[in-house]
Amino acid sequence: MRLGQISFVNFVSKIVTSVGGFVATVVITQLLGSGVFGTYALIIAVVIWLKTIAVMGVRSAVIKRASETGETSEYVVAGAGILVAILLFLSAVLVTAQGYVDSYIGTTATYSIIALTWSVSLLSLATGVLHGQHLVHYAALLRPVDIGIRSVVQIAAVVLGFSLGGILFGYGLGAIIAAFIGLVYIVDLTPKRPDREHFDDLFGYAKFAWLGTLSSRTFTSMDTIVLGLFVSVNLIGIYEVSWNLASLLAVFGAVLGQTLFPEFSKLSSAGNAEEVRSLLEKSIAFSGLFLIPGLVGAVIIGDLVLYVYGNEFPRGHYILVLLVLSRLVYNYADQLLTVLNGIDRPDLAFRANAAFVVVNLSLNLVLVYLYGWYGAAVATVVSAVAALVISYRHVRAIIDGVPIPGGELARQAVAAGMMSVVVYIPRQFLPDIFAVGVALTVLGATVYFVSLFGLSSGFRTTVADNLPVL
């Protein structure tokens, strides 16, 4: 399967899952309000952080070693053993600190957090193994299973009156079933006993790669964790909805990184530096394909889109704008970090991620304390800029002349500008209701992509070359 087709499958998969998650979120917020959704978001943020600690660099190391050797089974078994040991330790710590955990969340949640952490960690391992076997498109197909089951169960639970417990159960069930399908029916390997060398290889890569996982998680949920210390769950709920919308626009950039990492690894192992450089240029060129117009749209009609979640949610309009901006900047940084890890320079990625984590955590603690949720959004933007600058410097030290596709980025900006005119003018005369937001979103997206198709021969070629039907 060609890289573009793999990206297409991965992208469609993420769009389907995002739509499913969007529908479930709308039902939850409409029927339960921002308070319950805020508590749910805080629990999930804790779960994902715990999964991050459990998986750390293990998943990245399994992907890296499995993608470049013929000993996939040994590395997978070794990685699974390490993961289980870490999860057992974390579970014991949570049980011991149950009082503090429940107090932070604001409700009894410790054992739910433990169960969810095991389920999402297992799914993370399953997708990691598939990535290592260059089956990124199969890993992508597990996401619709996970989100689909989660969304159906959550919607049913809310309608039937099960509230917080029901939506947490749906979250865990989707992850468990998707992980089972991936490990039992898709992964192609016969378990083999690993030697000490396999553990040493994993630890040798993971000791640098773990901070990349931590950095990514810091960007996506450190603000939520800190907000839990200073603001109400209602504001957390609105903030998380805004973040979810921003993340929906960032799907394509995330797909590029996941698809290209094994390819960067393989090309680097073969000494093909020019191909690495070419792939990097393409990933930068199209990383902001949806986020550039998304940022413009968030400024003009973001408040109208937020109405779908309930009448209290449009107050997060400016939060949405800041979060989309942060996603745009970080997407470019993420492509650079992917290259560093893919060409087996996790030490440089480690330095970039370390600086990012320090900046993000420090700014969140200070700015959230001083300015509340606006402080969290600003901290996310500033730390994303820091990640981009630092990662660019490290890549430039390795790759002779980092390819910056300025022409392609400029054409995307011009198309977004044309879209803004078409959307802004009718916005001044139409009522502030969600239906108008939907109509203007469809109109703006159509104008943007039609304009870009006409302006960019590179975009036309990429679309033609990578459609699965061709």
Secondary structure by P-SEA (a helix, b strand, c coil): ccaaaaaaaaaaaaaaaaaaaaaaaaaaaaaccaaaaaaaaaaaaaaaaaaaaaacaaaaaaaaaaacccaaaaaaaaaaaaaaaaaaaaaaaaaaaaaaaaaaaccccaaaaaaaaaaaaaaaaaaaaaaaacaaaaaaaaaaaaaaaaaaaaaaaaaacccaaaaaaaaaaaaaaaaaaaacccccccbbbbcaaaaaaaaaaaccaaaaaaaaaaaccaaaaaaaacccaaaaaaaaaaaaaaaaaaaaaaaaaaaaaaaaaaaaaacaaaaaaaaaaaaaacccaaaaaaaaaaaccccccccccccccccaaaaaaaaaaaaaaaaaaaaaaaaaaaacaaaaaaaaaaaaaaaaaaaaaaaaacccaaaaaaaaaaaaaaaaaaaaaaaaacccccccaaaaaaaaaaaaaaaaaaaaaaaacccccaaaaaaaaaaaaaaaaaaaaaccaaaaaaaaaccccc
